[in-house]
Amino acid sequence: MKKGFLLAGLLTLFACSPVFAHFQMLYTPQSALERGGEMNLKLVFTHPFDGDHVMDMEPVQEFYVLQQRGDEGEASKTDLMEYLTEITWTAQEDSGKAYEANLPARVVRSMGDYVFVLVPGPYYEKADEEYIQQFTKMIVNVGGIPGNWHEPVGLPAEIVPLDKPYANWTGGIFRGVVMSNGEPVPHAELEIEYLNHMPDMEKNAFEGDAKIEAPHPAFETMGIRANDRGEFAIGLPKAGWWGIAAPDVVELEHNGKEMVQEAVLWVQVTDIP
């Protein structure tokens, strides 16, 4: 009888507890720039809405940017690994290993699009006994001239934008396609979270005050499904950064354990003056 009560209690606890989504953050304060120059980026594996927990990042496997001005020609690729430095990032409840990149002005100097791509080392999630690897993209524009923002990078798991991720008004919508190795993923699951605690770039920490308070745990990590062509659309109700993640796009093995490869894309939203 006691075991029955214990089991029922645990099931109730799990059913009532919110599910915290992991997001690989690739952050810079502004994605739509009038001119190029030096740039600082923060790479943090965290829970964006709560800003309460930081997972220790494994060593980065790849970090690069694809730059293109206009629709003609191929995008140029610049390896950014040499600019990475390990840091400690502080959340509301703990701290963890993260990275920052201090880019010199020559990296982001021309007009056009800059597609930043991060391939972190697989993270072992003890609770699920599996590895997670999130391929993350964040797109910056300089000078208003578009480029390769809509082009696939060719990652095993990827979200390809159908709208410019750096030019979105509050109240609009954002569309994209979930892809795996160049092919759309029908009915892909997606998780969306708002970056609710502003990153303090000097202190390498989340600010304590949240921008919004969710009325229910379901609003912290919102879930949708893509259509049969892998396409999706989400509303953009508040200015700031929104993370879109497609979990479990690819399933394989790593170090004798299951590993899921996931796609993350960051979208910035701006208020109409």
Secondary structure, 3 states (H helix, E strand, C coil): CHHHHHHHHHHHHHHHCCCCCCEEEEECCCCEECCCCCEEEEEEEECCCCCCCEECCCCEEEEEEEEECCCCCCCEEEECHHHEEEEEEECCCCEEEEEEEEECCCCCCCCEEEEEEEEECCEEECCCCEEEEEEEEEEEEECCCCCCCCCCCCCCCEEEECCCCCCCECCCEEEEEEEECCEECCCCEEEEEECCCCEECCCCEECCCCCCCCCCHHHCCEEEECCCCCEEEEECCCCEEEEEEEEEEEEEEECCEEEEEEEEEEEEEECCC
